[in-house]
């Protein structure tokens, strides 16, 4: 660095008298870049000297061990904590460490480190600066009334510390699929993405907490964050103050929106209502800024990132092996596939509310509503009906039979084995793209005058589906006397043998 008198001369010649950099450089025998640097320099405060850490070959290998012991001891009563002498003795006695340091060296490090740890853990909480566009996320839980029972359901909250605004959606679970679906809904509703989002160490996002504040993230969360481009931050374990805003909002939502127990018939209908209820809640004053939350929230929205052009699908594809009955297991729940997949590997698309069984080209073969709560099995019979048609005598012993409407049960009971095969194949065809209710209506209309064939049921079904309505059969006058209706099925044989036994 140049002497102060030289710097003053250069600045005087260039800035006051107007000489060029090159002219002053030539006269002072300095490099032109040096002249320019000091002529233009605006900051002359003394530089802060950085203290270079001195290596400590004896203590460096054991510092992490001592720190861990001190952190453990800070959770205990003072009289139960290890003394510096005891720590030194433990290091010396541990053969694996092979520590050669002195009691005095350890005592000095322990004394210094205790003060630093106390400052870190017991010091006053540092208020986090709330910037527009920054958000916090956490789950809460509240009681709801459903089907006459009180159940606990989780809800996801996204809060904005700057404006004190928030968004909320209720889900069946706190799993990763519901977690990412909630974030996706928030972003879509906002038409933007918060720049930075602070999370607790939620299992849908964090697989493992690593040393030095690092995290091993779940693959699903990493992909989601990359897709939407937001920065994520995670709280230190046990440091609730680092996401204090969203914790306060979780409590506020429970007290003001969900208590006492709110009736819920359809969660999606409730979630649709919550968008408007949350929006109306913003027409109140901010607790500190004395300005309307709705106005402050506009600054949050202006700071949001743009949504990506393509929506995140939210479906994860897994390859699972079906059991001998064709069921696959997803989160301890069983879902039917098709008889041809028994003991085979099958592609399964998983979302927060759906389980899709996929062909190799990702075409949906069977789609289930995802199960939560006490239900453990979802069965869709359509793919199994063609197999059942080959073994019609086993029909009565399946859960499918008990789930059929009474009209179909009665009809199948009165069918011969061959008729039963044809009826099951017809049902299999109808249920590929239509509801069972339409097939039942067709059966009831076709059965008005007699026991119909599967072809008759098919004709009535097509008339209903294609909008031509049912065409009743013409009744012609006849001189032939009316005969009593014949009853079909095995019931007549049972009645006959019962009568014989009584007469005998």
C-alpha positions, 0 to 999 in steps of 0.5 A: 500500500502507498504512503498516505502522502503519496495517496493524497498527491495522486487524489489531488492531481486527479480529482482536484486539478483534473490531470489524467491517470496516465499523466499522474502515473508517468510523473509519480512512476506508478502503474496507471491502475494503481493511480486509478485505484487510489484516485477513485477509492471511496472507503478508507476505514482501517481493515479488520484483521482476520485472526488465522486459527492456529492448528492444535494437533493435540486438541483438534482430534477430540474437539467434536467428542468434547462438544458432544459431551458438553451438549449432552450435559447441558440437558442435565442438572448441573450436579450431574454434569462432567467436570473438566477433569473428568472429561480429561480422564475419560479421554486419557482412558479411551484406548481408541482415542490415544489422547496425550494432552494435559489436564490444563489444556482440556480445562482451558478448552472446556471453559471456553467452549462452555461459554460459547455453547451457552451463548448459542443455546440459551441466548435470546432468540434472534428475531428473523427478518420478515421479507415479502415473498418469504413463507413458512410451512407446517402441519397441524391437527384438529378434530372433525365430525365425520359419519357421526364420529369425531376423528383427527385430520391433519391440515397444512398451513403456508404462512407469510410472516411479512403480512401475517397472511396464510393459506390452509388445506385439510388432508387425510394424512401427513404423508409426502403425497399430501404434503406436496399436493398441499404445496402445489395447491398453494402455489396454484392458488397464489399464481406464484411461488414464494422465494424462500420457504422455511420448514420444520424437519418434516419426514416428507421432506427430510430423510436424515439430519446430517452434521453441520446443518446439512440435510439428506432430502427425500427424492420427491421433495428434491424434485418438487423444489427443483420444479418450482425453483424455491429456496428451502431452509430447515429449522435446527432441531428443537428450535421452534422460534425459527418457524414461530410464525407458522406455529402461531398460524397453525394454532390460530387456524385450529381455534378460529376455523376448526373448533368446535369439531367441524362437520366434514362430509367431503374434504374437497368441498371443505377445502374449496370453502377454506380458500374464501374463508381465509381470504375474508380473514385478511380484512383485519389489522396486522398485530404490529404494523397496524395496516390491513393484512390484505394490503400487506399481502399484496406486497407478498404476492408481488415478490413471488416467483412465476409459476413454471410453465408445466404443472407438477404431476404429483404422481410417483410411479412404483414397480410392485409385485402383486400377490397370488390374488392380484393385490399390490400393497401401498402403505399397508393397504391392498389394491386389486389389479387384474388376474393376469398380474397375479404373482407378477410385477406391475406399474403403480401410479401413486397420488395423494388420493388415487392408486392407478394400476398401469400398463407398460405404456402407462395406460390406466387399467384400474383406478382406485380411490386411495384408502386412509383410516381403518379400511385396508382393502380396495377391490375393483371387480371388473377385471376379474369378471371374465375369470369369474365367468369361467368359474361361475359356481364360485360366484356366491362365495365372493365379496363381489356377489355380496356387493351386488344390488339385490336385482343382480343377486336374484337374477344370477341365482335363477340363471343356469350355469351357461346363462351365468357365464354370459351374464358375468361376461356382459357385466365385465364389458359394461363395467369397463366404461359404465357404472353398475347402476346403469347395468342394474336399471337395464336388468330391472327393465328387461326383467319386467315380463320374464327372466331375460337373456343376457342379449335382452339385457344388453339391448336395453342397456344400449337403448339407455346409454344411447338416449333412445329410451326403453322400447316396451314389448308390444302385448298382442291379444291371444285366445290362448289361456294365460299360463302361470309364470314359471319360477326358475332356479334351484328353489323349486327342487328344494321345495319339492324335496321338502314336500316329499319329506313331510309326506313321508 
